Amino acid sequence: MSYDTSNIFARILRGEIPNDTVAENAHALAFRDIRPQAPVHVLVIPKGAYVSYDDFAANASDDEIVGFHRLVAQVAQSEGLSLADGSQGFRAITNAGAHGVQEVPHFHMHLLGGRPLGRMLQAG
Ligand code: AMP
């Protein structure tokens, strides 16, 4: 699947639409999900054009991969989700493609927490 430059996260990265930024570094941006499904619901996205996690993991530079994951860790810490700080935990999810029910075709990781999240998958 080729990258669609008109997707909403590409538009956020170009500054065409606003976002509620939580943190940012040279390679990644973290912002609050517009339809939060938990008290903490932050999306972390790479600044580069990658469709899905496997695309990112295969094709991003080492610096991009490190920058992305360091921002995930920074957000987990700043949002009070880090186990190291005594949190009750969180969930990191990345959806890909039709079976993963990916709505926005720019790789993103959901960080969810602040309440018990239930089982990972529902039957069916
Ligand atoms: P996914 O199904 O993994 O592709 O999830 C896409 C997520 O992006 C959903 O949780 C949406 O609520 C969220 N979303 C869509 N548009 C925006 C936006 N403009 N700002 C923040 N989050 C958004």
Backbone and ligand atoms as CSV (ligand in chain L), in Angstrom:
chain,resi,resn,atom,element,x,y,z
A,1,MET,N,N,0.858,-1.196,0.000
A,1,MET,CA,C,0.000,0.000,0.000
A,1,MET,C,C,0.894,1.245,0.000
A,2,SER,N,N,0.673,2.141,-0.975
A,2,SER,CA,C,1.492,3.352,-1.016
A,2,SER,C,C,0.922,4.394,-0.048
A,3,TYR,N,N,1.764,5.317,0.340
A,3,TYR,CA,C,1.402,6.321,1.334
A,3,TYR,C,C,0.521,7.403,0.710
A,4,ASP,N,N,-0.599,7.696,1.360
A,4,ASP,CA,C,-1.541,8.712,0.895
A,4,ASP,C,C,-1.234,10.029,1.614
A,5,THR,N,N,-0.674,10.988,0.889
A,5,THR,CA,C,-0.238,12.236,1.532
A,5,THR,C,C,-1.395,13.125,1.991
A,6,SER,N,N,-2.640,12.733,1.659
A,6,SER,CA,C,-3.786,13.542,2.088
A,6,SER,C,C,-4.386,13.035,3.401
A,7,ASN,N,N,-3.793,11.993,4.014
A,7,ASN,CA,C,-4.387,11.477,5.262
A,7,ASN,C,C,-4.300,12.521,6.371
A,8,ILE,N,N,-5.176,12.374,7.363
A,8,ILE,CA,C,-5.340,13.447,8.357
A,8,ILE,C,C,-4.087,13.665,9.198
A,9,PHE,N,N,-3.301,12.621,9.446
A,9,PHE,CA,C,-2.093,12.821,10.256
A,9,PHE,C,C,-0.998,13.503,9.427
A,10,ALA,N,N,-0.958,13.245,8.127
A,10,ALA,CA,C,-0.035,13.988,7.259
A,10,ALA,C,C,-0.408,15.467,7.285
A,11,ARG,N,N,-1.698,15.743,7.303
A,11,ARG,CA,C,-2.149,17.141,7.336
A,11,ARG,C,C,-1.800,17.793,8.675
A,12,ILE,N,N,-1.898,17.031,9.767
A,12,ILE,CA,C,-1.472,17.551,11.074
A,12,ILE,C,C,0.019,17.869,11.029
A,13,LEU,N,N,0.816,16.958,10.476
A,13,LEU,CA,C,2.271,17.175,10.423
A,13,LEU,C,C,2.630,18.384,9.561
A,14,ARG,N,N,1.822,18.658,8.547
A,14,ARG,CA,C,2.085,19.838,7.699
A,14,ARG,C,C,1.552,21.125,8.321
A,15,GLY,N,N,0.882,21.006,9.486
A,15,GLY,CA,C,0.342,22.182,10.157
A,15,GLY,C,C,-0.947,22.685,9.544
A,16,GLU,N,N,-1.606,21.843,8.741
A,16,GLU,CA,C,-2.833,22.275,8.064
A,16,GLU,C,C,-4.057,22.196,8.964
A,17,ILE,N,N,-4.004,21.297,9.961
A,17,ILE,CA,C,-5.092,21.238,10.935
A,17,ILE,C,C,-4.480,21.139,12.328
A,18,PRO,N,N,-5.205,21.642,13.347
A,18,PRO,CA,C,-4.629,21.705,14.692
A,18,PRO,C,C,-4.585,20.334,15.362
A,19,ASN,N,N,-3.778,20.254,16.391
A,19,ASN,CA,C,-3.754,19.045,17.220
A,19,ASN,C,C,-3.413,19.452,18.639
A,20,ASP,N,N,-3.743,18.574,19.574
A,20,ASP,CA,C,-3.467,18.822,20.993
A,20,ASP,C,C,-2.149,18.106,21.329
A,21,THR,N,N,-1.041,18.811,21.078
A,21,THR,CA,C,0.284,18.191,21.211
A,21,THR,C,C,0.626,17.912,22.670
A,22,VAL,N,N,1.168,16.714,22.899
A,22,VAL,CA,C,1.640,16.304,24.226
A,22,VAL,C,C,3.157,16.414,24.298
A,23,ALA,N,N,3.836,16.010,23.237
A,23,ALA,CA,C,5.301,16.035,23.207
A,23,ALA,C,C,5.748,15.857,21.767
A,24,GLU,N,N,7.004,16.205,21.514
A,24,GLU,CA,C,7.528,16.156,20.150
A,24,GLU,C,C,9.038,16.037,20.222
A,25,ASN,N,N,9.628,15.339,19.269
A,25,ASN,CA,C,11.079,15.408,19.094
A,25,ASN,C,C,11.363,15.486,17.595
A,26,ALA,N,N,12.609,15.302,17.195
A,26,ALA,CA,C,12.972,15.495,15.785
A,26,ALA,C,C,12.261,14.510,14.868
A,27,HIS,N,N,11.882,13.356,15.387
A,27,HIS,CA,C,11.383,12.282,14.526
A,27,HIS,C,C,9.938,11.894,14.762
A,28,ALA,N,N,9.309,12.412,15.814
A,28,ALA,CA,C,7.969,11.936,16.163
A,28,ALA,C,C,7.173,13.021,16.880
A,29,LEU,N,N,5.843,12.867,16.790
A,29,LEU,CA,C,4.903,13.802,17.424
A,29,LEU,C,C,3.892,12.994,18.225
A,30,ALA,N,N,3.557,13.476,19.412
A,30,ALA,CA,C,2.531,12.838,20.245
A,30,ALA,C,C,1.422,13.846,20.504
A,31,PHE,N,N,0.173,13.412,20.299
A,31,PHE,CA,C,-0.965,14.320,20.510
A,31,PHE,C,C,-2.161,13.517,21.004
A,32,ARG,N,N,-3.126,14.212,21.600
A,32,ARG,CA,C,-4.284,13.523,22.190
A,32,ARG,C,C,-5.259,13.097,21.095
A,33,ASP,N,N,-5.786,11.879,21.260
A,33,ASP,CA,C,-6.790,11.378,20.323
A,33,ASP,C,C,-8.050,12.233,20.447
A,34,ILE,N,N,-8.637,12.549,19.307
A,34,ILE,CA,C,-9.811,13.427,19.285
A,34,ILE,C,C,-11.051,12.730,19.856
A,35,ARG,N,N,-11.057,11.407,19.868
A,35,ARG,CA,C,-12.159,10.637,20.460
A,35,ARG,C,C,-11.580,9.676,21.497
A,36,PRO,N,N,-11.204,10.215,22.673
A,36,PRO,CA,C,-10.481,9.390,23.648
A,36,PRO,C,C,-11.323,8.215,24.155
A,37,GLN,N,N,-10.686,7.067,24.263
A,37,GLN,CA,C,-11.362,5.856,24.738
A,37,GLN,C,C,-10.905,5.447,26.136
A,38,ALA,N,N,-10.129,6.310,26.765
A,38,ALA,CA,C,-9.664,6.085,28.140
A,38,ALA,C,C,-9.243,7.450,28.669
A,39,PRO,N,N,-9.087,7.592,30.003
A,39,PRO,CA,C,-8.674,8.889,30.548
A,39,PRO,C,C,-7.394,9.420,29.903
A,40,VAL,N,N,-6.458,8.521,29.610
A,40,VAL,CA,C,-5.286,8.893,28.803
A,40,VAL,C,C,-5.403,8.180,27.463
A,41,HIS,N,N,-5.407,8.937,26.373
A,41,HIS,CA,C,-5.410,8.339,25.027
A,41,HIS,C,C,-4.590,9.256,24.129
A,42,VAL,N,N,-3.328,8.877,23.968
A,42,VAL,CA,C,-2.384,9.678,23.193
A,42,VAL,C,C,-1.955,8.868,21.976
A,43,LEU,N,N,-1.827,9.542,20.841
A,43,LEU,CA,C,-1.306,8.925,19.616
A,43,LEU,C,C,0.125,9.399,19.419
A,44,VAL,N,N,1.016,8.474,19.116
A,44,VAL,CA,C,2.400,8.824,18.791
A,44,VAL,C,C,2.624,8.442,17.335
A,45,ILE,N,N,3.094,9.409,16.546
A,45,ILE,CA,C,3.295,9.161,15.109
A,45,ILE,C,C,4.712,9.565,14.703
A,46,PRO,N,N,5.297,8.841,13.758
A,46,PRO,CA,C,6.573,9.301,13.196
A,46,PRO,C,C,6.323,10.494,12.286
A,47,LYS,N,N,7.313,11.338,12.117
A,47,LYS,CA,C,7.168,12.480,11.203
A,47,LYS,C,C,7.360,12.057,9.751
A,48,GLY,N,N,7.981,10.922,9.544
A,48,GLY,CA,C,8.157,10.396,8.194
A,48,GLY,C,C,6.885,9.722,7.691
A,49,ALA,N,N,6.864,9.461,6.379
A,49,ALA,CA,C,5.673,8.933,5.705
A,49,ALA,C,C,5.695,7.403,5.706
A,50,TYR,N,N,5.075,6.820,6.745
A,50,TYR,CA,C,4.999,5.361,6.859
A,50,TYR,C,C,3.546,4.965,7.085
A,51,VAL,N,N,3.105,3.952,6.383
A,51,VAL,CA,C,1.691,3.566,6.428
A,51,VAL,C,C,1.353,2.803,7.701
A,52,SER,N,N,2.232,1.908,8.105
A,52,SER,CA,C,1.904,0.961,9.173
A,52,SER,C,C,3.161,0.639,9.970
A,53,TYR,N,N,2.978,-0.079,11.067
A,53,TYR,CA,C,4.128,-0.390,11.926
A,53,TYR,C,C,5.168,-1.220,11.185
A,54,ASP,N,N,4.703,-2.194,10.414
A,54,ASP,CA,C,5.683,-3.029,9.707
A,54,ASP,C,C,6.423,-2.216,8.648
A,55,ASP,N,N,5.727,-1.289,7.983
A,55,ASP,CA,C,6.381,-0.382,7.025
A,55,ASP,C,C,7.454,0.434,7.746
A,56,PHE,N,N,7.078,1.000,8.898
A,56,PHE,CA,C,8.019,1.813,9.683
A,56,PHE,C,C,9.211,0.976,10.146
A,57,ALA,N,N,8.941,-0.197,10.695
A,57,ALA,CA,C,10.015,-1.033,11.247
A,57,ALA,C,C,10.973,-1.496,10.154
A,58,ALA,N,N,10.432,-1.713,8.944
A,58,ALA,CA,C,11.272,-2.189,7.843
A,58,ALA,C,C,12.051,-1.062,7.172
A,59,ASN,N,N,11.449,0.122,7.088
A,59,ASN,CA,C,11.993,1.151,6.184
A,59,ASN,C,C,12.492,2.424,6.849
A,60,ALA,N,N,12.150,2.677,8.095
A,60,ALA,CA,C,12.632,3.891,8.769
A,60,ALA,C,C,14.110,3.748,9.112
A,61,SER,N,N,14.771,4.896,9.247
A,61,SER,CA,C,16.183,4.881,9.653
A,61,SER,C,C,16.285,4.510,11.134
A,62,ASP,N,N,17.489,4.118,11.535
A,62,ASP,CA,C,17.702,3.801,12.953
A,62,ASP,C,C,17.350,5.012,13.827
A,63,ASP,N,N,17.733,6.209,13.395
A,63,ASP,CA,C,17.435,7.412,14.187
A,63,ASP,C,C,15.931,7.628,14.323
A,64,GLU,N,N,15.191,7.395,13.240
A,64,GLU,CA,C,13.732,7.554,13.309
A,64,GLU,C,C,13.113,6.535,14.269
A,65,ILE,N,N,13.598,5.311,14.201
A,65,ILE,CA,C,13.037,4.256,15.056
A,65,ILE,C,C,13.335,4.548,16.521
A,66,VAL,N,N,14.553,4.962,16.801
A,66,VAL,CA,C,14.898,5.297,18.190
A,66,VAL,C,C,14.105,6.524,18.639
A,67,GLY,N,N,14.040,7.551,17.795
A,67,GLY,CA,C,13.321,8.770,18.168
A,67,GLY,C,C,11.860,8.500,18.470
A,68,PHE,N,N,11.237,7.673,17.641
A,68,PHE,CA,C,9.822,7.331,17.856
A,68,PHE,C,C,9.638,6.647,19.216
A,69,HIS,N,N,10.440,5.613,19.456
A,69,HIS,CA,C,10.229,4.830,20.687
A,69,HIS,C,C,10.626,5.612,21.940
A,70,ARG,N,N,11.609,6.482,21.832
A,70,ARG,CA,C,11.939,7.329,22.983
A,70,ARG,C,C,10.784,8.283,23.296
A,71,LEU,N,N,10.073,8.747,22.268
A,71,LEU,CA,C,8.931,9.628,22.534
A,71,LEU,C,C,7.797,8.834,23.187
A,72,VAL,N,N,7.595,7.585,22.765
A,72,VAL,CA,C,6.604,6.727,23.450
A,72,VAL,C,C,6.938,6.650,24.941
A,73,ALA,N,N,8.197,6.411,25.251
A,73,ALA,CA,C,8.605,6.295,26.655
A,73,ALA,C,C,8.411,7.615,27.398
A,74,GLN,N,N,8.742,8.717,26.730
A,74,GLN,CA,C,8.588,10.047,27.359
A,74,GLN,C,C,7.118,10.319,27.678
A,75,VAL,N,N,6.240,9.979,26.728
A,75,VAL,CA,C,4.807,10.218,26.946
A,75,VAL,C,C,4.276,9.309,28.051
A,76,ALA,N,N,4.682,8.051,28.048
A,76,ALA,CA,C,4.246,7.144,29.117
A,76,ALA,C,C,4.622,7.724,30.472
A,77,GLN,N,N,5.813,8.282,30.547
A,77,GLN,CA,C,6.265,8.856,31.815
A,77,GLN,C,C,5.485,10.121,32.159
A,78,SER,N,N,5.340,11.020,31.179
A,78,SER,CA,C,4.699,12.312,31.481
A,78,SER,C,C,3.200,12.162,31.733
A,79,GLU,N,N,2.582,11.110,31.171
A,79,GLU,CA,C,1.145,10.899,31.370
A,79,GLU,C,C,0.848,10.023,32.589
A,80,GLY,N,N,1.896,9.663,33.333
A,80,GLY,CA,C,1.701,8.886,34.554
A,80,GLY,C,C,1.411,7.423,34.309
A,81,LEU,N,N,1.839,6.898,33.159
A,81,LEU,CA,C,1.553,5.504,32.808
A,81,LEU,C,C,2.707,4.554,33.131
A,82,SER,N,N,3.880,5.086,33.415
A,82,SER,CA,C,5.064,4.228,33.560
A,82,SER,C,C,4.968,3.323,34.779
A,83,LEU,N,N,5.194,2.027,34.555
A,83,LEU,CA,C,5.231,1.088,35.681
A,83,LEU,C,C,6.339,1.474,36.651
A,84,ALA,N,N,7.422,2.020,36.121
A,84,ALA,CA,C,8.555,2.408,36.971
A,84,ALA,C,C,8.157,3.467,37.986
A,85,ASP,N,N,7.099,4.222,37.676
A,85,ASP,CA,C,6.630,5.270,38.587
A,85,ASP,C,C,5.437,4.799,39.413
A,86,GLY,N,N,5.135,3.504,39.365
A,86,GLY,CA,C,4.064,2.956,40.192
A,86,GLY,C,C,2.696,2.986,39.554
A,87,SER,N,N,2.613,3.193,38.239
A,87,SER,CA,C,1.297,3.201,37.600
A,87,SER,C,C,0.715,1.793,37.560
A,88,GLN,N,N,-0.607,1.727,37.361
A,88,GLN,CA,C,-1.294,0.443,37.249
A,88,GLN,C,C,-1.189,-0.119,35.835
A,89,GLY,N,N,-0.501,0.585,34.960
A,89,GLY,CA,C,-0.240,0.043,33.625
A,89,GLY,C,C,-0.989,0.761,32.519
A,90,PHE,N,N,-0.810,0.258,31.311
A,90,PHE,CA,C,-1.369,0.901,30.118
A,90,PHE,C,C,-1.389,-0.111,28.999
A,91,ARG,N,N,-1.901,0.315,27.840
A,91,ARG,CA,C,-1.866,-0.531,26.643
A,91,ARG,C,C,-1.345,0.298,25.478
A,92,ALA,N,N,-0.471,-0.300,24.680
A,92,ALA,CA,C,0.018,0.308,23.435
A,92,ALA,C,C,-0.516,-0.542,22.290
A,93,ILE,N,N,-1.245,0.116,21.371
A,93,ILE,CA,C,-1.882,-0.600,20.258
A,93,ILE,C,C,-1.505,0.092,18.957
A,94,THR,N,N,-1.232,-0.695,17.932
A,94,THR,CA,C,-1.130,-0.120,16.595
A,94,THR,C,C,-1.915,-0.992,15.621
A,95,ASN,N,N,-2.894,-0.394,14.991
A,95,ASN,CA,C,-3.761,-1.094,14.046
A,95,ASN,C,C,-3.177,-0.973,12.638
A,96,ALA,N,N,-3.337,-2.033,11.838
A,96,ALA,CA,C,-2.828,-2.003,10.459
A,96,ALA,C,C,-3.832,-2.632,9.508
A,97,GLY,N,N,-4.172,-1.869,8.476
A,97,GLY,CA,C,-4.977,-2.409,7.387
A,97,GLY,C,C,-6.413,-2.739,7.762
A,98,ALA,N,N,-7.069,-3.460,6.870
A,98,ALA,CA,C,-8.498,-3.732,7.015
A,98,ALA,C,C,-8.783,-4.619,8.221
A,99,HIS,N,N,-8.048,-5.695,8.363
A,99,HIS,CA,C,-8.315,-6.587,9.507
A,99,HIS,C,C,-7.953,-5.929,10.827
A,100,GLY,N,N,-6.976,-5.039,10.825
A,100,GLY,CA,C,-6.618,-4.308,12.040
A,100,GLY,C,C,-7.526,-3.120,12.299
A,101,VAL,N,N,-8.428,-2.848,11.360
A,101,VAL,CA,C,-9.356,-1.703,11.430
A,101,VAL,C,C,-8.562,-0.406,11.644
A,102,GLN,N,N,-7.640,-0.176,10.707
A,102,GLN,CA,C,-6.856,1.064,10.717
A,102,GLN,C,C,-7.635,2.135,9.973
A,103,GLU,N,N,-7.933,3.219,10.691
A,103,GLU,CA,C,-8.743,4.300,10.119
A,103,GLU,C,C,-7.856,5.314,9.386
A,104,VAL,N,N,-6.716,5.609,9.961
A,104,VAL,CA,C,-5.829,6.635,9.381
A,104,VAL,C,C,-4.557,5.943,8.870
A,105,PRO,N,N,-4.276,6.039,7.558
A,105,PRO,CA,C,-3.163,5.276,6.984
A,105,PRO,C,C,-1.804,5.961,7.105
A,106,HIS,N,N,-1.529,6.443,8.311
A,106,HIS,CA,C,-0.187,6.923,8.693
A,106,HIS,C,C,0.101,6.206,10.004
A,107,PHE,N,N,1.209,5.477,10.073
A,107,PHE,CA,C,1.503,4.683,11.261
A,107,PHE,C,C,1.339,5.493,12.542
A,108,HIS,N,N,0.630,4.928,13.500
A,108,HIS,CA,C,0.476,5.568,14.802
A,108,HIS,C,C,0.351,4.516,15.883
A,109,MET,N,N,0.818,4.861,17.052
A,109,MET,CA,C,0.651,3.998,18.219
A,109,MET,C,C,-0.283,4.690,19.198
A,110,HIS,N,N,-1.320,3.942,19.614
A,110,HIS,CA,C,-2.222,4.437,20.657
A,110,HIS,C,C,-1.609,4.086,22.013
A,111,LEU,N,N,-1.542,5.058,22.908
A,111,LEU,CA,C,-1.180,4.795,24.303
A,111,LEU,C,C,-2.421,5.079,25.135
A,112,LEU,N,N,-2.932,4.034,25.784
A,112,LEU,CA,C,-4.189,4.120,26.530
A,112,LEU,C,C,-3.951,3.748,27.983
A,113,GLY,N,N,-4.565,4.502,28.886
A,113,GLY,CA,C,-4.421,4.170,30.299
A,113,GLY,C,C,-5.301,5.047,31.165
A,114,GLY,N,N,-5.125,4.884,32.465
A,114,GLY,CA,C,-5.888,5.684,33.409
A,114,GLY,C,C,-7.109,4.978,33.951
A,115,ARG,N,N,-7.392,3.772,33.455
A,115,ARG,CA,C,-8.466,2.928,33.995
A,115,ARG,C,C,-8.166,1.490,33.569
A,116,PRO,N,N,-8.806,0.495,34.243
A,116,PRO,CA,C,-8.656,-0.882,33.763
A,116,PRO,C,C,-9.207,-0.978,32.336
A,117,LEU,N,N,-8.469,-1.592,31.441
A,117,LEU,CA,C,-8.800,-1.561,30.012
A,117,LEU,C,C,-9.487,-2.819,29.507
A,118,GLY,N,N,-9.683,-3.791,30.362
A,118,GLY,CA,C,-10.356,-5.012,29.917
A,118,GLY,C,C,-9.440,-5.874,29.072
A,119,ARG,N,N,-10.019,-6.942,28.538
A,119,ARG,CA,C,-9.215,-7.839,27.734
A,119,ARG,C,C,-8.860,-7.175,26.398
A,120,MET,N,N,-7.796,-7.659,25.777
A,120,MET,CA,C,-7.309,-7.006,24.570
A,120,MET,C,C,-8.282,-7.132,23.403
A,121,LEU,N,N,-8.833,-8.318,23.196
A,121,LEU,CA,C,-9.726,-8.530,22.065
A,121,LEU,C,C,-11.074,-9.043,22.553
A,122,GLN,N,N,-12.123,-8.570,21.886
A,122,GLN,CA,C,-13.448,-9.109,22.161
A,122,GLN,C,C,-13.727,-10.234,21.183
A,123,ALA,N,N,-14.526,-11.183,21.599
A,123,ALA,CA,C,-14.869,-12.287,20.699
A,123,ALA,C,C,-15.578,-11.744,19.471
A,124,GLY,N,N,-15.342,-12.368,18.322
A,124,GLY,CA,C,-15.983,-11.950,17.087
A,124,GLY,C,C,-15.233,-10.846,16.444
L,1,AMP,P1,P,-6.896,3.785,13.939
L,1,AMP,O1,O,-8.208,3.061,13.857
L,1,AMP,O2,O,-5.860,2.996,14.695
L,1,AMP,O3,O,-6.413,4.231,12.572
L,1,AMP,O4,O,-7.151,5.058,14.823
L,1,AMP,C1,C,-7.197,6.365,14.342
L,1,AMP,C2,C,-7.429,7.274,15.534
L,1,AMP,O5,O,-7.218,8.599,15.121
L,1,AMP,C3,C,-8.838,7.198,16.135
L,1,AMP,O6,O,-8.742,6.833,17.501
L,1,AMP,C4,C,-9.368,8.632,15.956
L,1,AMP,O7,O,-10.164,9.044,17.035
L,1,AMP,C5,C,-8.090,9.425,15.850
L,1,AMP,N1,N,-8.195,10.690,15.118
L,1,AMP,C6,C,-8.755,10.897,13.905
L,1,AMP,N2,N,-8.627,12.179,13.539
L,1,AMP,C7,C,-7.948,12.802,14.549
L,1,AMP,C8,C,-7.503,14.121,14.770
L,1,AMP,N3,N,-7.726,15.115,13.873
L,1,AMP,N4,N,-6.844,14.404,15.924
L,1,AMP,C9,C,-6.618,13.432,16.822
L,1,AMP,N5,N,-7.008,12.156,16.674
L,1,AMP,C10,C,-7.673,11.847,15.549
